């Protein structure tokens, strides 16, 4: 009897390739005067101190069709799109992904995970809320196109790419993500409700330092995930084999030896 595969979900942004650092650097170029920002300025996932006091340039096209007048506070132009999530895509083009490259260790690590017997590895990634209004939103389609291209080019071993904001309901056994409260915590809670083991790996980034998720293990790059998943895989399949009922075999009775006559 074949055992079900071990399903590994791997976040894309800031797990497979840099994202928030790139976003905040791009924001800096939209300021007046331009500000030099980077990943180090992304401390505090919901509150970027580096953005306070920065003003937008005039004439920037917003997703709602208007253009900025200049001198507008960046933080006032962030819109609440979810619990505590500040979305900057109202004035960032999805082509931010056009020239993205993965973290150096990520391709080899994903290839190693995908090559493990009985393992299916997926990229599980979310879109910003601002492009989820309609399935045919042109910016949404451009985002998907860029992400699919990146995965095909750098991570050919992936079983597929799943676009979702609910990573806890994808039937995953393992989730690697930099988002603790909004991704790893629900994932672990769902596994606990269902009474099944799960492995949550919390990718360390400047904005999640100090964010503690009970049951999750913090890692610092994708290479660290490989031996942890290998060990979890062994435990997973050992437990699965123990739980498979042994079918009863109906052994026919041994025929009686004919009595000897005479």
Secondary structure, DSSP 4 states (H G I P E B T S, - for coil): -PPPPEEEEE--BTTTB--HHHHHHHHHHTBSS-----GGG--STT--GGGTT-BBPEEEEPTTS-EEESS-BHHHH-EEEETTEEE-GGGS-GGGGTT--B-TTHHHHHHHHHTSTTEEEEEEE---GGG-SSTT-HHHHHHHHHHHHHHHHH-TT-SEEEE-S-GGGS--SEEEES-IIIIIHHHHHHHHHHT---EEEEE--GGGTT---TTEEEESSHHHHHHHHHHHHHHHHHHHHHHSPPPP--PPPPPPPPPP--
